[in-house]
């Protein structure tokens, strides 16, 4: 009987050592962080090359916003590509940055905005980014194709966001609302 008890105690000790060794090898924190400076590199790569591949998964969050174009309320989206960060400073990009940097105490990443272009004193393009992605992704591509959502001929108008005037004009302008798509490659 004593030998049987000794074998059971020895088996418990050996199995406890195996389990303890397994748990000691596990990292305490999962490494999903990227460096603060890397976000600026990602922004520049996405704007210049149209595609980024990262070894850390980004969480995609889509927020509906509204702009006012001469009294017309138009829905646009802001896409957040977020990574975990440790004590990042608070940064909010301007709405007029097509791709900007965003950070708070917990997350750091990229955020999309609006790009307003006037050309030939006749046309105004309002470009924003939308996405059907959700969850975590590792490769992002800013689509080269775009969709013209609306075409509005407007006299003496202005574009407002949260009661701040982003752009105004005198005379007739053809305003096009254009969507670019952020996709997983």
Secondary structure, 3 states (H helix, E strand, C coil): CHHHHHHHHHHHHHHHHHHHHHHHHCCCCCCCECCHHHHHHHHHHHHHHCEEEEEEEEEEEEEEEEEEECCEEEEEEEEEEEEECCCCCCECCCCCCCEEEEECCCEEEEEECEEEEEECCCEEEEEEEEECCCEEEEEEEEEEEEEEEEEEEEECCEEEECCEEEEECCCEEEEEEEEEEEEEC
